[in-house]
């Protein structure tokens, strides 16, 4: 039974690979297709965001539709994370070590009476919606590939995550951490410039370029336990990054009909 199941799976995988490689994009013309994108951005903060965090990564995916006109539309979600927090969080209840350049870490007395490390991390997400156009160099190369210019809007949220890996530190127990997390969110605009390659099959598709975003956010906590003040000031959070991604083509539709790629 196990051998039969393995044989069946092998045959299905072989058929899928043959089907994918055999059905190629006809050369010399533009096409409409859906695609699933997976991407990563290595970003540097600016504005108010650089006062709070250091180097930031964004990783996630999106669903896109490329038109025969080479205009395209995308919507997705990117997780935002980093390991450098430049604010001395919870300095009223923890011993804080570090500096603004390297980031801060804390230590507090655990339930066993010993000092335990408390680490701070940047966490969050963005939900971008964008539209762009591919400027191909001509039919002799690949009219579905070329320099792209993309603009859009997004919702962004970020906060400080406190982690105690070894044991509990009562002064920053999970039910108290909201008073230190600097929860912030808002809306912003994005711009992306780079190069996109759509190959002959659904697998050989990628893009790379630079990404910018200007986000107009606000702190969302009524009180900060370490300062005694509300965290509700408007902020301008900027991100500048290098962006790379890979695309999986789902289907194609054009004047000759609609069919799986």
ROVOMI-316723 format. One line per field, with one value per residue: x, y, z of N, C-alpha, C in turn; residue in one letter. Coordinates in steps of 0.02 Angstrom, whole numbers, plus 50000, padded with zeros to 5 digits. Each point is the difference from the previous one (the first is absolute). Layout:
n_east (X:...)
n_north (Y:...)
n_up (Z:...)
ca_east (X:...)
ca_north (Y:...)
ca_up (Z:...)
c_east (X:...)
c_north (Y:...)
c_up (Z:...)
code (a:...)
END
This chain:
n_east (50041:50054:50022:49937:49995:50061:49981:49940:50029:50044:49949:49965:50054:50012:49934:50000:50060:49978:49941:50036:50045:49950:49959:50024:50024:49955:50057:50026:49962:49960:49995:49939:50019:49976:50024:50032:50011:50063:50007:50060:49997:50060:49972:50008:49988:49953:50008:49939:49994:50046:49958:49961:50012:50037:50047:49959:49971:49981:49956:49979:49937:49983:49941:50022:49980:50034:49989:49965:49974:50019:49939:50012:49969:50015:49987:50023:50044:50035:50035:49999:50067:50027:50066:49992:49990:49992:49943:50017:49968:49948:50028:49936:49999:50040:50054:50013:50021:50053:49991:49991:50065:50018:49959:49943:50023:49957:49998:49967:49973:50020:49956:50060:49989:50012:50052:49950:50025:49987:49979:50019:49943:50013:49934:49972:49962:49999:49948:50040:49979:50016:50020:50016:50057:50003:50059:49974:50055:49951:49970:50058:49988:49960:49946:50003:50061:50032:50016:49989:49945:49999:49937:49990:49956:50006:49979:50026:50024:50026:50038:50015:50034:49977:50059:49978:50057:50027:49970:49952:49991:49976:50050:50016:49957:49978:49963:50064:50017:49934:50017:50037:49950:49980:49942:50014:49954:49987:49992:50020:50049:50002:50065:49999:50065:49999:50020:49956:50009:49963:50017:50022:50019:49957:50058:50021:49981:50030:50011:50029:50011:49983:49989:49950:49993:49947:50004:49936:50033:49976:50028:49986:50049:49950:50041:50058:50009:50047:49955:49946:50019:49950:49991:49983:50065:49984:50013:50060:49979:50065:49998:50065:49986:50031:49968:49990:49980:49960:49981:49942:50002:49939:49979:49981:49982:49984:50010:50049:49982:49973:50062:50010:50046)
n_north (49940:49999:49944:49978:50021:49975:49945:50003:50016:49952:49962:50019:49993:49942:49985:50023:49971:49944:50004:50015:49952:49959:50027:50032:50059:50011:49997:50060:49985:50049:49984:49978:50008:49954:50026:49952:50052:49981:50042:50030:50044:50023:50026:50064:50010:50045:50065:50000:49961:50041:50039:49955:49990:49945:49962:50002:49942:49991:49953:49977:50009:49992:50021:49984:50050:49970:50060:49990:50054:49951:50021:50008:49955:50021:49948:50014:49964:50043:49952:50040:49995:50007:50004:50061:50007:50061:49979:50031:49951:50016:50059:50006:49941:50017:49963:50058:49961:50031:50016:50061:49994:49966:50043:49995:49974:49961:50008:49948:50006:49937:49953:49983:50065:49976:50038:50020:49979:50062:49971:50050:49992:50017:50011:49975:50037:49990:50035:49986:50054:49973:50047:49969:50014:49951:50028:49960:49966:49955:49982:50024:50035:50034:50009:49943:50017:50029:50064:49997:50036:50003:50018:50019:49968:50011:49949:50033:49949:50029:49958:50010:49946:49986:49972:49953:49980:50019:50052:50001:50062:49997:50044:49951:49974:49950:49997:50014:49960:50003:50008:49954:49977:50062:49969:49995:50037:49990:50049:49976:50027:49964:49993:49966:49990:49966:49937:49980:49936:49993:49939:49948:49980:49966:49966:50019:50028:50058:50037:50059:50037:50064:50006:50043:50022:50039:49989:50017:49988:49963:50017:49938:50013:49992:49952:50026:49938:50007:50035:49962:50002:50030:49950:50062:50012:50045:49955:50009:49940:50003:49969:49983:49964:49941:49988:49937:49969:49949:49987:49974:49989:50024:50051:49991:50062:49989:50030:49956:50027:49961:49991:49942:50036)
n_up (50000:50042:49968:50002:50063:50013:49964:50030:50058:49987:49979:50053:50039:49971:50002:50063:50011:49968:50032:50054:49985:49984:50045:49948:50022:49953:49965:50015:50052:50018:50066:50013:50063:50040:50056:50032:50040:50008:50051:49996:50051:49986:50055:49990:50064:49993:50009:50026:49947:49976:50035:49972:49935:49993:49973:49947:50010:49937:50015:49942:49982:49937:49981:49938:49964:49951:49973:49944:50029:50041:50010:50065:50039:50062:50041:50061:50033:50036:50028:50052:49999:50060:50010:49975:50065:49976:50026:50056:49971:50039:49991:50014:49966:49949:50006:49971:49950:49974:49937:49975:49992:50054:50031:50034:50056:50032:50064:50026:50059:49989:49987:49975:49996:49940:49981:49960:49941:49980:49944:49960:49966:49939:50004:49946:49961:49935:49979:49948:49966:49942:49957:49944:49967:49955:49996:49953:49984:49989:49944:49977:50056:50039:49963:50037:49982:50051:49994:50065:49999:50067:50009:50063:50038:50065:50037:50051:50034:50053:50036:50063:49986:50061:50003:50041:49971:50059:50027:50045:49976:50062:50001:49958:50042:49962:50056:50013:49953:49996:50064:49968:49964:50017:50007:49936:49970:49937:49957:49943:49964:49944:49987:49942:49991:49943:49999:49954:50012:49945:50021:49965:50060:50036:49997:49941:50057:49995:50055:49990:50054:50001:50065:49998:50062:49998:50066:50004:50056:50049:50058:50021:50044:50044:50018:50014:50021:49953:49965:50009:49936:49968:49958:49985:49996:49953:49953:49977:49980:49986:49942:49995:49946:50000:49944:50018:49945:50010:49937:50018:49934:50011:49963:49938:49985:49937:49945:50007:50059:50046:50020:50031:50032)
ca_east (49959:50044:50035:49952:49990:50060:50001:49949:50026:50055:49970:49968:50052:50031:49953:49997:50062:49998:49948:50024:50055:49979:49958:50041:49974:50022:50046:49987:49937:49981:49947:49967:50003:50002:50061:50012:50066:50031:50054:50036:50031:50048:49982:50028:49949:50013:49951:49990:50012:50071:50012:49976:50024:50056:49989:49935:49985:49930:49994:49930:49977:49946:49967:50004:49970:50034:49958:50035:50029:50058:49981:49986:49971:50019:49977:50030:50017:50071:50016:50053:50034:50069:50029:50031:49953:50042:49970:50010:49933:49990:50058:49978:49996:50055:50067:50007:50069:50006:49997:49955:50027:49996:49937:49999:49974:49986:50003:49957:50000:49952:49963:50047:50041:50061:49990:49988:50002:49939:50020:49951:50001:49952:49953:49945:49981:49971:49953:50007:49962:50042:49991:50063:50005:50064:50023:50041:50048:49981:49978:50056:50023:49942:49955:49969:50053:50031:49999:49932:49987:49941:49980:49944:49984:50003:49990:50060:49998:50061:50003:50057:49984:50043:50006:50040:50008:50018:49946:49957:50020:49933:49987:49981:49960:49964:49941:50023:50045:49968:50019:50068:50013:50002:49959:49992:49977:49975:50001:50057:50006:50059:50026:50048:50031:50046:49996:49962:50010:49951:50028:49955:49958:49971:50047:50059:49973:50027:50007:50045:50002:50000:49932:49994:49933:49991:49943:49976:49974:49987:50001:49931:49991:49979:50050:50062:50016:50066:50004:49940:49969:49969:50039:49951:50025:50008:50068:50017:50044:50026:50039:50036:50026:50014:49944:50007:49942:49991:49929:49973:49944:49944:49962:50008:49943:50011:49950:49992:49963:50025:50023:50053:50067)
ca_north (50060:50059:50006:50024:50071:50036:50000:50047:50067:50012:50011:50066:50051:49999:50031:50071:50031:49998:50046:50068:50017:49994:50057:50059:50062:50012:50057:50057:50035:50011:49956:50012:49942:50007:49974:50002:50028:49996:50050:50021:50066:50021:50070:50044:50048:50071:50039:49979:49928:49988:50013:49942:49936:49997:49963:49968:49954:49988:49939:49979:49983:50039:49975:50052:49992:50038:50008:49997:50066:50003:50027:49946:50019:49952:50008:49947:50014:49990:50002:50048:49978:50022:49982:50059:50048:50055:50033:49961:49978:49973:50019:50011:49937:49956:50028:50005:50002:50011:50070:50011:49972:49926:49979:49988:49939:50012:49943:50008:49944:49949:49967:49962:50047:50016:50046:49968:50046:50018:50023:50042:49989:50036:49956:50035:49977:50049:49974:50046:49995:50038:49995:50018:49985:49974:50033:49950:50028:49983:49931:49955:49973:49970:50057:49995:50015:50065:50045:50014:50055:49979:50044:49971:50021:49943:50006:49975:49997:49974:50005:49968:49937:49982:49927:49974:49930:49949:49992:50058:50060:50024:50071:50006:49943:50013:50043:50069:50022:50050:50066:50015:49976:50056:49982:50056:49981:50053:49989:50030:49990:49962:50006:49947:50005:49944:49960:49938:49951:49946:49951:49963:49955:50031:49998:50044:50068:50033:50072:50030:50072:50040:50014:50058:50012:50056:49978:50051:49955:50029:49954:49980:49983:50056:50010:49962:49987:50022:50073:50029:50044:49966:49994:50014:50053:49982:49983:49989:49941:49988:49940:49999:49932:49962:49953:49945:49957:49946:49995:49938:50017:49954:49990:50053:50011:50051:50000:49931:49961:49998:49932:49993:50006)
ca_up (50000:50003:49937:49950:50014:49979:49928:49978:50012:49952:49935:50001:49999:49934:49953:50014:49975:49927:49980:50012:49955:49930:49982:50008:49973:49931:49999:49957:50012:50069:50023:50064:50044:50073:50029:50072:50011:50065:49997:50060:49996:50052:50004:50050:50021:49999:50036:50070:50007:50014:50071:50039:49976:49954:49938:50000:49945:49981:49961:49993:49934:49970:49940:49949:49934:49948:49942:49936:49990:50045:50065:50046:50065:50052:50069:50040:50070:50016:50071:50014:50060:50010:50065:50032:50028:50022:50059:50062:50021:50067:50042:50070:50037:49979:49990:49927:49975:49928:49978:49944:49939:50001:50028:50072:50031:50070:50046:50058:50047:49981:50054:50041:50038:49963:49943:49935:49943:49965:49935:49965:49928:49958:49967:49968:49934:49954:49950:49944:49938:49954:49928:49966:49929:49976:49938:49966:49953:49932:49988:49988:50064:50032:50012:50066:50049:49991:50057:50025:50046:50038:50055:50036:50068:50045:50072:50034:50073:50032:50073:50033:50032:50056:50008:50056:49978:50050:50049:50006:50037:50017:49985:49929:49981:49937:50005:50012:49947:49957:50025:49978:49932:49952:49943:49954:49933:49957:49928:49965:49928:49981:49933:49986:49935:49992:49938:50007:49947:49993:49955:49955:50040:50060:50056:49993:50003:50059:49995:50049:49994:50061:50025:50045:50027:50047:50038:50046:50052:50066:50056:50016:50070:50042:50053:50000:50070:50020:50000:50031:49952:49944:49939:49947:49957:49929:49982:49930:50000:49932:49987:49937:49998:49940:49996:49952:50003:49953:49981:49972:49957:50010:49939:49951:49957:49949:49947:49975:50049:50069:50012:50050:49971)
c_east (50043:50036:49954:49987:50059:50004:49950:50024:50055:49973:49967:50050:50034:49956:49998:50061:50001:49951:50024:50054:49978:49959:50037:49965:50024:50043:49973:49935:49987:49942:49972:50005:49996:50065:49998:50072:50022:50061:50030:50030:50046:49995:50035:49949:50023:49945:49994:50015:50073:50018:49981:50032:50062:49981:49936:49992:49925:49998:49927:49983:49943:49970:50000:49965:50037:49956:50042:50033:50064:49987:49985:49975:50018:49968:50028:50011:50074:50009:50063:50035:50072:50023:50033:49946:50040:49970:50013:49933:50001:50058:49980:49999:50056:50066:50014:50074:49999:50001:49956:50025:49991:49933:50005:49976:49989:50012:49957:50001:49944:49966:50045:50048:50065:49984:49995:50000:49930:50021:49944:50008:49948:49956:49943:49983:49977:49952:50001:49952:50037:49980:50064:49997:50070:50017:50050:50045:49985:49983:50058:50028:49944:49952:49964:50050:50027:50001:49928:50001:49933:49986:49940:49989:50002:49977:50061:49988:50065:49997:50064:49976:50051:50001:50046:50009:50008:49945:49960:50033:49935:49986:49983:49964:49958:49941:50019:50038:49969:50019:50070:50010:50000:49960:49985:49973:49974:50007:50059:49997:50067:50021:50053:50025:50049:49992:49962:50012:49944:50027:49948:49954:49978:50050:50055:49977:50024:50002:50046:50001:50005:49928:50004:49929:50001:49934:49982:49960:49989:50004:49929:49989:49982:50050:50061:50022:50068:50008:49941:49961:49964:50047:49952:50022:50004:50074:50006:50053:50019:50038:50031:50032:50018:49952:50015:49939:49999:49925:49985:49938:49945:49965:50009:49936:50016:49947:49987:49962:50034:50020:50057:50067:50042)
c_north (50063:50010:50026:50075:50041:50005:50050:50072:50017:50014:50069:50056:50003:50032:50075:50035:50002:50051:50072:50020:50000:50061:50064:50061:50007:50062:50058:50036:50007:49956:50025:49937:50021:49971:50005:50021:49988:50046:50014:50068:50010:50076:50037:50053:50072:50037:49976:49926:49986:50016:49940:49935:50008:49963:49959:49955:49997:49939:49980:49984:50044:49963:50056:49981:50044:50000:49996:50067:50011:50042:49940:50028:49945:50019:49943:50020:49984:50004:50043:49980:50025:49986:50058:50049:50056:50041:49957:49981:49972:50017:50013:49936:49951:50038:49998:50006:50010:50074:50005:49967:49925:49974:49983:49930:50016:49938:50017:49938:49951:49970:49958:50046:50020:50048:49961:50052:50011:50031:50039:49988:50044:49948:50041:49971:50059:49964:50048:49984:50045:49988:50022:49984:49975:50033:49953:50034:49982:49927:49952:49971:49962:50056:49998:50016:50069:50040:50011:50061:49988:50050:49967:50030:49939:50020:49968:50001:49972:50011:49968:49935:49985:49924:49983:49925:49949:49988:50064:50056:50037:50072:50011:49936:50017:50047:50073:50029:50051:50071:50021:49991:50054:49984:50061:49975:50061:49981:50036:49988:49967:50015:49946:50007:49942:49966:49936:49956:49948:49952:49965:49953:50036:50007:50053:50072:50033:50076:50024:50075:50034:50016:50057:50001:50057:49987:50051:49964:50038:49945:49986:49980:50062:50015:49957:49991:50028:50077:50033:50046:49960:49998:50008:50056:49977:49991:49997:49945:49984:49934:50004:49931:49974:49940:49947:49955:49947:49992:49932:50017:49948:49985:50059:50007:50054:49991:49930:49955:50002:49929:50000:50003:49937)
c_up (50000:49934:49945:50009:49977:49925:49972:50008:49950:49930:49995:49996:49932:49948:50010:49973:49924:49973:50005:49950:49928:49978:50017:49973:49928:49998:49958:50011:50074:50019:50066:50043:50074:50026:50077:50011:50072:50000:50069:49987:50059:50004:50057:50019:49994:50038:50072:50011:50017:50072:50043:49979:49955:49936:50005:49939:49990:49956:49996:49929:49976:49941:49949:49936:49951:49937:49936:49983:50039:50063:50046:50067:50050:50066:50041:50071:50010:50075:50009:50065:50001:50070:50036:50021:50034:50057:50062:50031:50071:50047:50072:50041:49982:50002:49925:49983:49925:49984:49938:49936:49997:50023:50073:50016:50074:50042:50061:50043:49982:50061:50045:50040:49966:49943:49935:49945:49972:49934:49966:49924:49967:49965:49969:49933:49958:49953:49942:49942:49949:49928:49967:49927:49985:49934:49966:49948:49928:49991:49992:50065:50034:50019:50066:50056:49987:50065:50023:50047:50033:50056:50035:50068:50045:50070:50033:50076:50026:50075:50024:50033:50054:50007:50058:49986:50055:50051:50004:50040:50016:49980:49926:49978:49938:50006:50014:49940:49953:50022:49980:49924:49946:49936:49957:49933:49962:49927:49968:49926:49985:49928:49991:49928:49993:49932:50015:49939:50003:49947:49958:50038:50064:50057:49996:49995:50064:49988:50056:49989:50067:50020:50050:50027:50050:50036:50054:50054:50065:50053:50023:50073:50041:50055:49987:50072:50021:49999:50035:49953:49945:49940:49941:49953:49927:49983:49923:49998:49928:49997:49930:49994:49931:50000:49947:50007:49945:49988:49971:49960:50007:49934:49954:49961:49949:49945:49972:50048:50067:50017:50051:49965:50010)
code (x:x:x:x:x:x:x:x:x:x:x:x:x:x:x:x:x:x:x:x:x:x:x:x:x:x:x:x:x:x:x:x:x:x:x:x:x:x:x:x:x:x:x:x:x:x:x:x:x:x:x:x:x:x:x:x:x:x:x:x:x:x:x:x:x:x:x:x:x:x:x:x:x:x:x:x:x:x:x:x:x:x:x:x:x:x:x:x:x:x:x:x:x:x:x:x:x:x:x:x:x:x:x:x:x:x:x:x:x:x:x:x:x:x:x:x:x:x:x:x:x:x:x:x:x:x:x:x:x:x:x:x:x:x:x:x:x:x:x:x:x:x:x:x:x:x:x:x:x:x:x:x:x:x:x:x:x:x:x:x:x:x:x:x:x:x:x:x:x:x:x:x:x:x:x:x:x:x:x:x:x:x:x:x:x:x:x:x:x:x:x:x:x:x:x:x:x:x:x:x:x:x:x:x:x:x:x:x:x:x:x:x:x:x:x:x:x:x:x:x:x:x:x:x:x:x:x:x:x:x:x:x:x:x:x:x:x:x:x:x:x:x:x:x:x:x:x:x:x:x:x:x:x:x:x:x:x:x:x:x:x)
END
